[in-house]
Amino acid sequence: MNNILTLPASELVRRISQREITAEAVVRACTERILADDTRIRAWQFFDPALALQQARALDAGSPAGALHGLPIGVKDLMDTADMPSTYGSVIYAGHRPATDAAVVAMSRAEGAIVMGKTVTTEFATFQPGATCNPRAPVDQPHTPGGSSSGSAAAVAAGMVPLAFGSQTAGSIIRPAAYCGIVGYKPTHGTLPLAGIKPLSPSLDTVGVLARSVDDAAFFVGVLARLPLQVVAHGRLRVGICHTPHWDRAGDDSRAALARTARLLEQAGAVLTDLVLPEACNGLTAAQIDIMGYEASAAFAPELLNNPDGLSDAFKRLLASGLAVDGTRFFAAQELAAIARQSVDALFNHVDIVLAPSTEGEAPAGIAATGDPIFNRLWTLLGNPCVHVPTGTGSTGMPLGVTLIGPRRGDAQTIAAARELERQLS
């Protein structure tokens, strides 16, 4: 029955909708995989097989519910669920039961998706990790799955669900996708609603998805956003190769992955250009850190005031750094970002897509830290759509990949380029 789990998401929905297979059979296949592997991987913060089956049986008893009918998904534990605890990765919220679903969860259910459970997030989607291990690593050599969408990436990489929600404020979709060897799609900022998601930095927080393929990611987000992402690129793709201001941080494996990807795209007919970002972009990483810290210190003022002992030292340091940023510095960071957005928008008059590193290299060994989002922060601040595409493995056999960045609100263009790269790689 587990071969069900290899079907593309759209094909899975089609078969369930046409009664070729049942939603219950799909949920049982997911459950079998979760029960077999999650003792080691620990991707799930909450999983109740009976609750998942209840959702599936209700769908099987009625007419097809929507465009995601019967599709099993994981929900990052930063997102509220009315029928499951939402802990936000913090002991402060252990057992917390929200009254309503987050907007994206409700939208998914309305289209017929089945919420299998809540996937592990780092503490409040920052840097204090949970217990999740990277499923691509040897059993006796644990590696981080990245963060903060740790459990979502691990669950998809381990074949437990075809799709899982992630969110990104710095690098929390792209980095775990890279470390776990799957697709990560961070849409244009604001594409999907944030209501019912514990806020960290509202001007940066972005909802996206971890998936097995570009098509799966496009199908899921396209349905929720009512956005046509199933399009084909026309003409020769113009690709700007961008080393970013942090190229010195890229390891040999990451550099090789970028070079190999560029060659593949060129062989497929793409026109390559060495792209240098505008000078305003040189300060974007520092600006993102200031904005994230400033907004987080405001968002978590209640927890810091009322439950300081429930916060990790790492999270307290983040809040302290944010409190050290005054309003003038915050406004300056926002202004720099606005200037940089205009400059980067102009670059897309000359290229269709930007190709850049996703990470410094392979997933670091151990699970005490989640890796550095150094290659993700500036793109998150700019708000551009990003797709991580896995390209192979590095020197120790762990996954590697690259990020494709498109113009703001050019998600279909970005997805089309990612789909072409995925096709060349296969």
N, C-alpha and C positions, 0 to 999 in steps of 0.2 A: 504493500500500500504506500510505502514511502516514496515510490516513483511519482506520486501525485505532486510531491513537493518540488519537483524539477520543472514543472510546467510554468511557462510565462504567466504573469499575473492576469493578463487579459484573457488568455486561453483558459485559465482556471475558472475565472468568472463565467466565461461562456459555457463551459461544460456544466457547471453547477446550475446556471440559469436554465439550461436546456435539459436538466435532469439526467444528464449522462453520468454524473457522479453526484453524491450528496455532500452538503456542507458538513454534515456529521462525519463522513468518511475523511474529509480533509482535516477537520479538527482532530480526529483520532490520530491521523498520521503525524500532525504537528506535536500532539501530546506525547506520542511514542518517542519522538526525537528528543523532546525536552526532558522527559523522564530518564532517558538513556544517558544524556550528556551533561545536564546542567549541574550535577553534583560537582563536576570538575570545572565547568566554565563559569557558572554562577552569573548568568546573564539576566536572571529574572529576580526582581524585587518582590513581585507578587504573581503567583500563578495558581489558579484553581481550575483543575480540569472539569469539574462539574459545572462551573459557571460558563466555561467556554462551550461545553456541549449543550447547555441550555440555550445559548444564543443560536447555535447551529440548528438545533431541532426546531426552534421557532421559525427560522428562515425556511427550512425544508417543508414546514407545514403550510406555508403561504405561497403567494405569487412572488416572482423575482422582485426584490426590494429596490434595486437601483443598479448603478453602474459598477459598484464594487460588491455585488451580491455574493456572499459566502467567502469573501477574501479574508484570510486570517492576517492580523497585523499585531505588531508590538507597539506599545505606547510608552514613551519615555516617562519616567516617574517624576518629571517636572510638570506634567500635564494632569489636570484634574480629571477624575473619573468618579461618577456618582456611585457606582457599584463595586468599587475597589479602593483600597487605601491609596493615598497620595502623600508620600513622605518627603519628596523633594531632595532625597539623599541626605536627610538630616535627622538626628535623634530627636530633635525638638518636635518634629511632626510625625513621630512614630504612631501608627494607627489612625492618623488623620483621615476623616471621611468627608470630602466635599459634598455639597448639596447637589451640584450639577456637574456635567461634563465640561471640559474645555471645548471651545468652539470647534477646533479641528477634529476632536474626538466625536462630538455630536454630528458634525458634517459627515464623518466617515460612517458612523452607524446609520445615518439617514440614507446613505447610499448602499447599505447592506453589508458593510465590513463587520468582521467579528473581532472584537478585542480579546486577544489570547491572554493578555496580562500586562503587567507593568515592568518595563526593563530598567535595569540599574542606571542611575545617574550619579555622577560625582556630587559632592555636597553643593547644593544650590547651583549646579551646573558650572562650578569653578574647578579648582585644581586638587582638592582633597579626594583621592580616589575611593571607589567602592572595592568590592572583592572580586570583580569580574576579571577573568583571564582571557587572553587572546586565543581563540580556538585554532589559529594557524601554528601556534608554537608547540614544541614537543611537550609531552605530559610532564616530564621531569625538569623542564626549563621554562617556567612561566614568563610571559612577556605581557606588557600592558596592551590592552585593546585601544588605548587612547581615551580621550575624554572630551567633553563630558557625556556624550551619547554612547557611553561604554557598552551598556547592555544591549542597546539596539543594534550596534555594529556587530557585536559578538553573536547575538541571536540569529541575525541574517547570515553571517559568515558560516555559522554552524548548521544552517539549513533548518532551523527551528520554525521560522516564519519567512515568507517571501519578502516582506516589507516591514519596516518599523520607523516610527517617527523619530526624528532628531531635532535638535535646535542648535543654533550657532550664534555665539556672541563674540568669540575670537576665532576658534578653529574647531568647534565641537561636532561638526558633521564631517568635514573634509579630512581631518586628522585621523579619527577612528576608522573611517572608510579606507584610508591609505594603509593604516597599520593592519587591518583585518582583511585586506585584499578584496574589497567589494566596491560598488558604486555609491558615492555620496553626492546628493544634489541639494545645494543651498540655492533656493530661488532668489530672484530679485527681492531686496528687503521690502516687506509689507505685502508680499503676494498672498500669504496665508495669515489668518488672524491670530493675535496673541492672547485673546481673552481666555481666562481660565488657566493660563500658564504662569507659574511663579516667576515674576519679572526679576531680571538681573540688571540689565541695561536696556531700557525700552527702545532707545534710538539705534541699538545694534542688534538686539535679539531677533532672530529669524528662524522660522519653522521650515524644516525640510525633511528629507527622507533618506534612509539607508536601504539599499536594494541590491539584488543580485545582478541586475542589468540596467543599462540606460533606458531601455524600453519600459521596464517595470517602474522605474522612478518617474518617467514621463507620464505613463498611464495614470499612476496614483495622484500625483500633484495636478496633472491636467484635469482630472475629474473634480478634485476638490476646489481648484481655482477657476473652474470653467474656462480653461485656457487651452487653445489648440496647440499641443506640443508634438503631435504625431505628424510632423511634416518632414519633407526631404529637402536637403540643401541643393541649391541650383548653382551651376557654374563652378569655377575653380575657387577653392577655399583659400582666402588670404590669411595666413597665420603669422602673428607676431610672437617671436620667441622672447620671453621676458625673464631675465634672471632675477629681477627684483633688486632692491637695494641691499638684500641680505645674502647675496650669492656666496659670500665667504663662509656662510653657515651650512651650505649644501655639501654633504659628504660625497664621496666618489660614486656610491650607488645611485644617489639622487641625480647627480650630474649625468651619469650614464643613461638613466631612464629618460631624462629629458632629451638627450641627444638621439637616442634610439627612436623615440616617439616622433621627433622632428623628421628623421629620415623616412619613417613609414608614411607620414603624411605627405612628404615631398614625392615619394614614389607613387602615391595615389593621385598626384596631380596638384597638390597644394603649392601655393607660392609662399615661400618663407621670407620673413623679414626679421632682422635683429631689432627688437623694440626696446627703446630706452624710455622709461617713465618720466613724465614731467618732474621738474625739480620740486614742486610742491609735495610730491609723493614721498620724498625722502624723510619727511617728518611724520608720516601717517601712523607708523607703528607706535611711536610715543604718544601721538594724539589718541589712538584707540585705547591705549592703556589708561590715559587720563580720563577719557570719557567713560569707559567701563567702570573705573574705580569711583568716580564722582557719582554716577548714577546708582551704582551698587550701594554706596554708603547711605544714600537716601532711601533706596528700596528696602534695605534691611535695618533701618533705624529701630523698628520695633523689636526685632530679635536681639540686637545688640543691647538695647536698654533692658529688656525683660528676661532674656535667656542667654546671657553671655557665656555661661558655663557649658551651654549646649553647642557652642561654635568651636570648630577646630582652630588651632593656632594659625594654620594657613589661611583660613577664611578671615580671621581677625586681622591678619596682616594686610589682606586685600582691602578690608574696610578702612583700616588705618591709613593706607596709602591714598584711598579715595577721599578721606576727610582732609588730607593735606592739600588737595586740589581745590583752590578757591574758584568762585564763579567767574572771575576774569580769565583765569587759565582755561577753564572749561569752555567758555565762549570762544576763546582763541583756537582751541582744538577743533571746535565745531566749524569755525570759519575756515580753517585750513582744509578741513574735509570738504567743505562746499567748493572751495577753489579747485581742489584736486579733482573733484567729480567733474567739473566743467572741462578741465584739461584732459582727463581720461576719456570723457565722452567724445572729444574731438579726435582722439586716436582712432576711434572706430570708423572714421571716414576713410581710413587707409588700410585697416585690417578688419576681417570678419570675426576673428577670435584671437584670444591671447593664450599662449601656452606657458605655464609656469610650474615650478616645483610645488609639490603638495606638502612635503616634510623635509627635514634634514636628511633622513635616511629611513632605514627599517625601524620597526617598533623597538624601543629600548627594552632590555631585559629587566625582569622584575615587575611588580605591580604597585610599588610604593609611590610612583609618579606616573603621569599620563603623557609625558613628552611635551615638547615646546611648540606652540602655534605660530612660530616666527614667520612662516610663509603664508599664513592665512589672515592675520590681523588686518592688513591693509585692504584686502579685497572685501572683508566683512564691513569695514568702515565705509568703503566706497559704495557698498550696497549692490554690487554687480552680481549677476547669477554665476555660480561656480559649479562645475561637475568634476568630481574626482573619478578618473578611469584607471583601474588597475592595469599595469603593463607587464608584470612578471614578478620576479623575486630578486633579492640582492645577494650579497656575498655569503650570508648565513642562512639563506633559504626562506627568509621572511618576505612578505609582500612589499611591492613598490608600485608607484603610479605617478600620475601627473594631474594637474588641475587645468581645465579649460575654462576660461573666463570670457563672458560675452558682454555686450553693452547692457546698461540698465534697461530693464523691460524687454530685452532681447533674449528671453528664455528659450523660445523656439529655435532661434539661431544657434544658441549654445548647445542645446540638446541634439540638434542635427549634427553638429561637428563632433560631439562626443559619441554619437551613434556611429559616425563614419570611422572614427578612431577605433572603436570597439570592433567594428567589422574588419578593419585591417589587422588588428591584433589576433583575431580568431582565424 
